Amino acid sequence: MPQLNPNPWFFIMLASWLTFSLIIQPKLLSFTSTNPLSNKTPTTIKIIPWTWPWT
């Protein structure tokens, strides 16, 4: 059964994993975030309880 021969597929998997982890991933991580953190203090929202008509 040729599916059990890992010789060509293991090299392809290893090469693609190394390409991703050594070349592509550092380039992707170097981009700045599109939503940077802000120094604003969080605002508190006043919650008004709902009055149910049947109570």
C-alpha positions as CSV (number, residue, x, y, z in Angstrom):
1,M,0.0,0.0,0.0
2,P,1.7,3.2,-1.1
3,Q,-0.2,5.3,1.5
4,L,1.9,3.8,4.3
5,N,5.2,5.0,2.7
6,P,6.1,8.1,4.7
7,N,9.2,8.9,2.7
8,P,7.9,11.7,0.3
9,W,5.1,12.9,2.5
10,F,7.1,13.4,5.7
11,F,9.6,15.6,3.8
12,I,6.8,17.7,2.4
13,M,5.2,18.1,5.8
14,L,8.5,18.9,7.4
15,A,9.5,21.4,4.7
16,S,6.1,23.2,4.8
17,W,6.1,23.3,8.7
18,L,9.6,24.8,8.7
19,T,8.7,27.3,6.0
20,F,5.7,28.4,8.0
21,S,7.4,28.6,11.4
22,L,10.7,30.2,10.2
23,I,9.7,32.5,7.4
24,I,6.0,33.2,7.3
25,Q,5.1,33.4,11.0
26,P,7.7,36.0,12.0
27,K,6.5,38.2,9.1
28,L,2.9,37.9,10.2
29,L,3.7,38.6,13.8
30,S,5.6,41.8,12.9
31,F,2.5,43.6,11.7
32,T,1.0,46.0,14.2
33,S,-2.4,45.2,15.5
34,T,-5.3,46.9,13.8
35,N,-7.0,47.6,17.1
36,P,-4.3,48.9,19.5
37,L,-5.0,49.1,23.2
38,S,-6.1,52.5,24.4
39,N,-5.4,54.2,27.7
40,K,-8.9,55.3,28.3
41,T,-10.6,54.2,31.5
42,P,-13.6,51.9,31.0
43,T,-16.9,53.7,31.4
44,T,-19.5,52.2,33.7
45,I,-22.9,51.7,32.3
46,K,-25.9,52.4,34.5
47,I,-28.2,49.4,34.3
48,I,-31.9,50.1,34.7
49,P,-33.9,47.0,35.8
50,W,-36.6,45.9,33.5
51,T,-40.1,46.1,34.9
52,W,-42.1,43.2,33.8
53,P,-45.7,43.9,33.1
54,W,-47.0,40.7,34.7
55,T,-45.4,41.2,38.1
